[in-house]
Amino acid sequence: MTTGNEAGLQVADVIEWLAHDPNTRVILAYIEGCRDARACARRSPPRARPASRS
């Protein structure tokens, strides 16, 4: 799934939706950036971890 230019939906919105979807068991994401880091942190499942820092 891609969020494109994030004009309508941001990556935080997609993660939140997947986290509350009863049919989703695992969320694996490669995120190059998040426009609103606080929203990403707030909406991410508790076991979400960054892969690495550059």
CYANA upper distance limits for C-alpha pairs under 8 A (distance plus 0.5 A):
  3 THR  CA      9 LEU  CA      6.97
  3 THR  CA     10 GLN  CA      6.81
  3 THR  CA     11 VAL  CA      6.79
  6 GLU  CA     10 GLN  CA      5.41
  6 GLU  CA     11 VAL  CA      8.03
  9 LEU  CA     13 ASP  CA      6.62
  9 LEU  CA     14 VAL  CA      7.75
 10 GLN  CA     14 VAL  CA      7.24
 10 GLN  CA     34 CYS  CA      8.37
 10 GLN  CA     35 ARG  CA      8.15
 11 VAL  CA     15 ILE  CA      6.74
 11 VAL  CA     34 CYS  CA      7.21
 11 VAL  CA     40 CYS  CA      7.91
 12 ALA  CA     16 GLU  CA      6.60
 12 ALA  CA     34 CYS  CA      8.11
 12 ALA  CA     36 ASP  CA      8.37
 12 ALA  CA     39 ALA  CA      6.59
 12 ALA  CA     40 CYS  CA      5.20
 12 ALA  CA     43 ARG  CA      6.72
 12 ALA  CA     44 SER  CA      7.78
 13 ASP  CA     17 TRP  CA      6.70
 13 ASP  CA     43 ARG  CA      8.19
 14 VAL  CA     18 LEU  CA      6.68
 15 ILE  CA     19 ALA  CA      6.48
 15 ILE  CA     27 ILE  CA      8.35
 15 ILE  CA     40 CYS  CA      8.46
 15 ILE  CA     43 ARG  CA      7.33
 15 ILE  CA     44 SER  CA      6.69
 16 GLU  CA     20 HIS  CA      6.90
 16 GLU  CA     43 ARG  CA      5.70
 16 GLU  CA     44 SER  CA      6.84
 16 GLU  CA     45 PRO  CA      8.41
 17 TRP  CA     21 ASP  CA      6.70
 18 LEU  CA     24 THR  CA      6.76
 18 LEU  CA     27 ILE  CA      7.77
 19 ALA  CA     24 THR  CA      7.64
 19 ALA  CA     27 ILE  CA      8.13
 19 ALA  CA     44 SER  CA      7.88
 19 ALA  CA     45 PRO  CA      6.82
 20 HIS  CA     24 THR  CA      8.47
 34 CYS  CA     40 CYS  CA      7.42
 36 ASP  CA     40 CYS  CA      6.89
 37 ALA  CA     41 ALA  CA      6.66
 38 ARG  CA     42 ARG  CA      6.53
 39 ALA  CA     43 ARG  CA      6.45
 40 CYS  CA     44 SER  CA      6.33
 44 SER  CA     48 ALA  CA      6.71
